[in-house]
Amino acid sequence: MHLRSIRLAATLGIGVAGMIVLALAVFDTPARSADTSYGTALPAAKTHLKHSATASATSVLAGGCFWGMEAVFSHVQGVTDVVSGYAAGDRAHANYRDSSTGRYGDAEAVRITYDPSKIRYTDLLQIYFSVAHDPTQIDRQGPDRGPQYRSEIFAANADQARVAKAYIEQLEASSSFDRPIATQVSVGEPFFPAEAYHQNYAVKHPNSYYLKVNDEPKVEALRKRFAARYNKRFIDDRQSAQSGG
């Protein structure tokens, strides 16, 4: 739960008492620092996808609130689109109200469209594990708790799953984290785009306290640790589109 849950509570008519409970949840977990919590960039993967001549490919990743995941991957060179949504679960419950209950099997996730000639699937995984979230957390990220905030890679096919599992094994073998990696890997699960107000959330709400505390440090970590991958222009283009420029 976090500050956006307060707005949801008001929308759903939970009432003042319910909103107070949700507000207290914001302060239950200390904010993470990009300089102290995300460490250095993790090693590159040794196992890669088979060569693909396609001009576009997709990757669906879950790692906590999709606002932050979208913000990070929207800043990556070679990424052409990022959509926030709900992975797994079913279409009937693919909405924020139902997803927030954690009862329907879905996870907040992002569908990343990228150009394989400019960035590899494994490069996205390296960023995902290094700065986009904490893969050792189980059913939570920062102040957000519940199975809908789990760490999971939703592979499009068996080859993506094979490469993802190989990278997790590589990171475990190198003792890259102090705790076991909790990230799950599944294949062929559906993805449903989230409501329009969730898309480009960081662009629409640049002064959001939640984003400043929880997600801007991740974007800054990306800029520092993956400087060659960092892309500011994509965000500038989105801001221009939002303003009608």
Order of alpha helices (4+ residues) and beta strands (2+ residues): alpha-alpha-beta-alpha-beta-alpha-beta-alpha-beta-beta-beta-alpha-beta-beta-alpha-alpha-alpha-alpha
